[in-house]
Amino acid sequence: MHGEYTAVIDVAAGIVTRTDGRVLMAERPAGKPCAGYWEFPGGKLEPGESPREALARELHEEVGVELDAAYPWITREYSYPHTKVRLHLYRVLNWHGEAQGREGQQVSWQDPAAISVAPLLSANHDIVRALNLPQIYAITNASRFGIHEFMERLRTALDKGVRLIQVRERNSAPEQLAQIAGRVVALAHQYDALVLVNGDESVAQRACADGVHLQAGQLMNYRTRPNTGLVGASCHDREELLRAAELGADFVVLSPVLPTRSHPGASTLGWERFAQLCLDLPMPVFALGGIRLDMIETAMTHSAHGVALLSGIWNE
């Protein structure tokens, strides 16, 4: 029964990804708890092991994958009837070897947007949802370009693959914001892109957006998660990050990472502090502030899911 276990078991798991975007999933072998269920490969930490060390060992032992580089991603706790686990998840884009079930289990390369193996171990449903978030979060800037010019730049970005957009027009009245959001949603949905509206649930609903992005001040005042689809949040410190986790945000943006032209001389986090703040968070984190598109790998190395861009994305 729930509550009878006394300790949390630390487990390292890897999102091993091929160049075509498919991810490796493995069936739990016969003789282990939840045999026959599918999961991302990994296993328990041994005494004295770091999560990354455990991941490298487990991938070698279980599925014949040799780890070259692993990017720390998210950490999620999950309670099963027999135990409680803390999953330290890494994205593994650099590896070598031939994936195979070394313990007699099946393995399968899966499209993360259409997982077909079943049944999945319960903890993996939320992981798959997080994994399917795009790595680029584009923040609108229609006030700079004018709405007509901006919509052309938005179409160009969508043509290049942008699939996650935040409508943030700070100086717009609610009615004007609703009009801009409606136009952005109409165009973005032609590309199956997701759109969140900054700070206003009612505008998000009116515009048929996919969710709302909470400002930091709003985040600290919300008692329950908004009922508007996806929920993103802006954070600047550990307290805000933990509040977003408690609220059940789908992802957050952490800033400012690096100096920006708009705020010269302002205090910034830097990459090392960014990584420290992201430690053991359950939701994906986007890096914002002085970020360029060519910084995605740097961001991932420091525990980010991806990058958020306000100016860099529209100047392409």
KADA-V759008 format. One record per helix or strand. SS is the DSSP state (H for helix, E for strand). FROM is the first residue (numbers start at 1). TO is the last residue. If there is no record, write none. Layout:
BEGIN
ss=SS from=FROM to=TO
ss=SS from=FROM to=TO
END
This chain:
BEGIN
ss=E from=8 to=17
ss=E from=23 to=27
ss=E from=38 to=39
ss=E from=42 to=44
ss=H from=51 to=63
ss=E from=65 to=79
ss=E from=84 to=97
ss=E from=107 to=110
ss=E from=120 to=120
ss=H from=124 to=131
ss=E from=136 to=139
ss=H from=142 to=145
ss=H from=147 to=159
ss=E from=164 to=167
ss=H from=174 to=189
ss=E from=194 to=198
ss=H from=201 to=206
ss=E from=211 to=214
ss=H from=216 to=221
ss=E from=230 to=235
ss=H from=238 to=247
ss=E from=251 to=254
ss=H from=270 to=277
ss=E from=284 to=287
ss=H from=293 to=301
ss=E from=306 to=309
END
